[in-house]
């Protein structure tokens, strides 16, 4: 899977009393850090007093493996950067932080191991996780922070069904897209589908690879995209 930023909910500048202190003031910088422009300096991070809080719209239970990519458009000092897991909404736990030598003027990758992910807690009140990016212990850099991206391996299982018409007859060759439910009342779905499939022309069977949670499915004929059907909310489980 390629690096992306589609399910990063927020990227905020955090005022810090020290690199592991609870969150202080927050400044929303999401638009800059997720606009896919790696040459834009969104913020110059001052070591010890500023960090990035990256909030994901992803439950940690859905993650098998995760790599965070932090882009730097030039630094005043070379050194180390760290990622630290949020154990709750405002606090981090640095027991298993991951420190990597900063690649000045390029990307620095942090591969999150099982110990790190085991320290992740509910960071938004909805079961999703967040990480903090700060200057490392070994040497304090002052990077000109740019883009934040991630590459993920999902913990998923197939969701298999059949497409029918209003009379209950098999209706094949339908495009079926799965959208994560963001909230239920009113119903708000993710802006982009997580997975899609075209149902079998004869049997109407389709299969979607989804992680555990609530979803809505939208089915439509590509030749008549104005005629579509949206499902009730489905709750998918992963063994």
SVG drawing of the C-alpha trace seen along z (x, -y; Angstrom):
<svg xmlns="http://www.w3.org/2000/svg" viewBox="-41 -28 64 45">
<polyline fill="none" stroke="black" stroke-width="0.4" points="0.0,0.0 1.3,-3.5 1.8,-6.2 -1.3,-8.4 -2.9,-10.9 -6.6,-10.3 -7.6,-9.2 -5.6,-11.7 -8.2,-13.7 -6.1,-16.5 -2.5,-17.6 -2.0,-20.2 1.0,-22.1 1.3,-21.4 2.8,-23.8 4.8,-21.7 6.3,-22.4 8.7,-19.5 8.7,-16.8 6.6,-14.4 4.3,-16.8 0.5,-16.8 -0.8,-18.8 -0.8,-22.5 -2.2,-24.9 -3.2,-23.4 -3.1,-25.0 -4.8,-23.2 -2.4,-22.9 -4.2,-19.9 -4.6,-21.6 -0.9,-22.3 0.4,-18.9 -2.0,-16.8 -2.0,-18.8 0.6,-16.4 3.1,-19.3 6.3,-18.2 8.1,-21.4 5.9,-23.6 7.3,-24.4 4.2,-24.2 6.0,-24.9 9.5,-25.3 9.3,-23.0 11.3,-24.3 12.9,-21.5 11.4,-21.0 8.6,-23.4 6.7,-22.4 5.5,-19.1 3.0,-17.7 -0.1,-15.9 -1.4,-13.6 -4.9,-12.3 -6.1,-9.4 -9.7,-8.4 -8.5,-4.8 -9.2,-2.5 -6.0,-0.9 -7.7,2.5 -7.8,2.2 -4.0,1.9 -1.7,4.8 1.4,2.7 1.9,-1.0 4.7,-3.3 4.6,-7.1 6.4,-9.3 7.5,-12.7 8.7,-15.2 11.3,-17.9 11.9,-20.8 15.2,-21.7 16.5,-21.9 18.6,-24.3 20.2,-21.4 20.6,-17.8 19.6,-15.3 16.9,-12.8 13.1,-12.9 10.8,-10.7 7.3,-9.4 5.5,-8.9 2.0,-7.2 -0.9,-9.1 -2.2,-6.9 -5.3,-9.1 -6.7,-12.3 -3.9,-14.6 -1.1,-12.4 1.7,-10.5 3.6,-7.4 7.3,-7.5 8.1,-3.9 8.3,-2.6 8.9,-5.8 10.7,-5.3 13.7,-7.6 15.1,-7.9 17.9,-10.1 16.3,-13.0 16.7,-13.0 17.2,-16.7 15.4,-17.9 13.6,-14.6 11.4,-12.0 12.0,-10.2 10.2,-6.9 9.1,-5.6 8.1,-1.9 5.7,-1.4 6.3,1.9 3.9,4.0 5.2,2.5 4.5,-1.0 1.0,-0.2 0.3,1.6 0.7,-1.8 -1.8,-3.5 -5.0,-4.5 -8.3,-6.2 -7.1,-9.6 -10.3,-11.2 -13.1,-9.6 -14.2,-7.4 -11.6,-4.7 -9.1,-6.1 -5.4,-6.8 -2.9,-9.6 0.8,-10.1 3.2,-12.9 6.2,-13.8 8.9,-15.7 12.6,-16.3 14.5,-13.2 16.5,-12.8 19.9,-12.1 20.1,-15.5 17.6,-18.3 16.9,-19.3 14.7,-22.2 13.1,-20.9 11.0,-22.9 8.1,-20.4 6.2,-19.6 4.0,-16.6 2.8,-13.8 1.8,-10.5 1.3,-6.8 1.4,-3.4 -0.8,-0.8 -1.5,2.9 -5.1,3.4 -6.6,6.1 -9.5,7.0 -11.9,9.8 -14.1,10.3 -17.7,9.0 -19.5,11.1 -23.1,10.6 -25.2,10.5 -26.7,7.6 -30.5,7.7 -33.1,5.5 -36.2,4.2 -38.1,7.5 -35.4,9.6 -34.0,10.8 -30.2,11.1 -28.8,7.9 -25.3,8.4 -22.5,6.1 -23.1,3.5 -20.3,1.4 -20.4,1.7 -18.5,-0.7 -18.0,-0.5 -17.9,-3.8 -16.8,-4.0 -19.5,-5.5 -18.2,-8.6 -21.4,-9.3 -24.8,-7.7 -27.3,-10.5 -27.4,-12.1 -25.6,-9.6 -22.2,-10.9 -19.9,-8.7 -16.3,-9.0 -15.6,-11.1 -14.0,-8.3 -14.7,-4.6 -12.5,-2.2 -13.0,0.7 -15.1,1.5 -16.0,4.4 -18.1,5.1 -20.7,7.8 -20.6,10.9 -22.6,10.5 -24.5,13.8 -24.5,14.6 -24.5,11.0 -21.8,11.9 -19.4,9.3 -16.7,9.3 -15.3,6.3 -12.3,6.4 -13.3,4.4 -12.0,3.8 -14.2,4.2 -16.7,1.4 -19.8,-0.3 -20.2,-0.8 -22.7,-1.8 -22.6,-0.3 -23.5,-2.1 -24.3,-0.1 -24.8,-1.5 -24.6,-0.7 -21.7,-2.5 -23.8,-3.1 -26.6,-4.7 -24.7,-6.3 -27.8,-8.3 -29.6,-5.1 -28.0,-3.8 -28.9,-2.1 -27.5,-2.9 -27.6,-0.2 -28.6,-0.5 -25.6,-0.6 -23.9,2.7 -21.6,3.8 -18.7,5.8 -16.6,8.1 -13.1,9.5 -12.3,12.9"/>
</svg>
